[in-house]
């Protein structure tokens, strides 16, 4: 048998697959949305008490935030 050349051969040999394995599956139902998150309890307006031993105050903390003196521009 000889293979045909041209458009006639293309139309005869190529077709859409019709087997059940090749079919697009039916649309399934989507899962329900997740439940809403529980809201955090609102504070009752109480202020926190300071730490028993006080806040940590390193001796060089101010050096980190100090502004160096500005240099004068040359005239």
C-alpha positions as a Markdown table, in Angstrom:
| # | Residue | x | y | z |
|---|---|---|---|---|
| 1 | Unk | 0.0 | 0.0 | 0.0 |
| 2 | Unk | 1.2 | 3.4 | -0.8 |
| 3 | Unk | 0.7 | 6.3 | 1.5 |
| 4 | Unk | -1.3 | 9.1 | -0.1 |
| 5 | Unk | 0.2 | 12.5 | -0.3 |
| 6 | Unk | -1.6 | 15.8 | 0.2 |
| 7 | Unk | -4.7 | 17.1 | 2.1 |
| 8 | Unk | -6.8 | 14.0 | 1.5 |
| 9 | Unk | -4.4 | 11.8 | 3.4 |
| 10 | Unk | -4.3 | 14.3 | 6.3 |
| 11 | Unk | -8.1 | 14.2 | 6.7 |
| 12 | Unk | -8.4 | 10.4 | 6.6 |
| 13 | Unk | -5.6 | 9.7 | 9.2 |
| 14 | Unk | -6.1 | 12.5 | 11.7 |
| 15 | Unk | -9.2 | 12.6 | 13.9 |
| 16 | Unk | -10.3 | 13.5 | 17.4 |
| 17 | Unk | -9.9 | 10.6 | 19.8 |
| 18 | Unk | -13.2 | 9.2 | 21.0 |
| 19 | Unk | -12.1 | 6.6 | 23.5 |
| 20 | Unk | -13.4 | 7.1 | 27.1 |
| 21 | Unk | -9.8 | 7.4 | 28.4 |
| 22 | Unk | -9.4 | 10.5 | 26.2 |
| 23 | Unk | -12.6 | 12.3 | 27.2 |
| 24 | Unk | -12.7 | 15.3 | 29.5 |
| 25 | Unk | -14.1 | 14.3 | 32.8 |
| 26 | Unk | -17.5 | 15.6 | 33.9 |
| 27 | Unk | -17.4 | 18.7 | 36.2 |
| 28 | Unk | -17.3 | 17.7 | 39.8 |
| 29 | Unk | -18.7 | 19.8 | 42.7 |
| 30 | Unk | -16.2 | 22.1 | 44.4 |
| 31 | Unk | -15.5 | 21.6 | 48.1 |
| 32 | Unk | -17.2 | 24.0 | 50.5 |
| 33 | Unk | -15.3 | 27.1 | 51.5 |
| 34 | Unk | -13.2 | 26.9 | 54.7 |
| 35 | Unk | -15.0 | 28.0 | 57.8 |
| 36 | Unk | -14.4 | 31.6 | 58.9 |
| 37 | Unk | -11.5 | 32.2 | 61.3 |
| 38 | Unk | -12.4 | 32.8 | 64.9 |
| 39 | Unk | -11.9 | 36.3 | 66.0 |
| 40 | Unk | -9.4 | 37.0 | 68.7 |
| 41 | Unk | -10.7 | 38.0 | 72.1 |
| 42 | Unk | -10.6 | 41.8 | 72.5 |
| 43 | Unk | -8.6 | 43.0 | 75.4 |
| 44 | Unk | -10.6 | 44.3 | 78.3 |
| 45 | Unk | -8.7 | 47.6 | 78.3 |
| 46 | Unk | -6.2 | 46.5 | 81.0 |
| 47 | Unk | -2.8 | 47.8 | 80.6 |
| 48 | Unk | 0.1 | 45.4 | 81.1 |
| 49 | Unk | 2.1 | 45.8 | 84.2 |
| 50 | Unk | 5.8 | 46.6 | 83.8 |
| 51 | Unk | 8.3 | 43.8 | 84.3 |
| 52 | Unk | 9.2 | 42.9 | 87.9 |
| 53 | Unk | 12.9 | 43.6 | 87.4 |
| 54 | Unk | 12.4 | 46.6 | 85.1 |
| 55 | Unk | 13.3 | 47.1 | 81.4 |
| 56 | Unk | 16.7 | 46.2 | 80.1 |
| 57 | Unk | 18.7 | 49.4 | 79.4 |
| 58 | Unk | 22.1 | 48.7 | 77.8 |
| 59 | Unk | 24.6 | 51.4 | 78.5 |
| 60 | Unk | 25.4 | 52.1 | 74.8 |
| 61 | Unk | 21.8 | 52.3 | 73.6 |
| 62 | Unk | 21.9 | 56.1 | 73.2 |
| 63 | Unk | 25.0 | 55.9 | 71.0 |
| 64 | Unk | 23.0 | 54.0 | 68.4 |
| 65 | Unk | 20.4 | 56.8 | 68.1 |
| 66 | Unk | 22.6 | 59.8 | 68.6 |
| 67 | Unk | 23.1 | 62.2 | 65.7 |
| 68 | Unk | 26.7 | 63.0 | 64.9 |
| 69 | Unk | 27.6 | 66.7 | 64.6 |
| 70 | Unk | 27.3 | 68.2 | 61.2 |
| 71 | Unk | 30.5 | 69.2 | 59.4 |
| 72 | Unk | 30.8 | 72.7 | 58.3 |
| 73 | Unk | 31.1 | 73.3 | 54.6 |
| 74 | Unk | 34.3 | 74.7 | 53.3 |
| 75 | Unk | 34.0 | 78.3 | 52.1 |
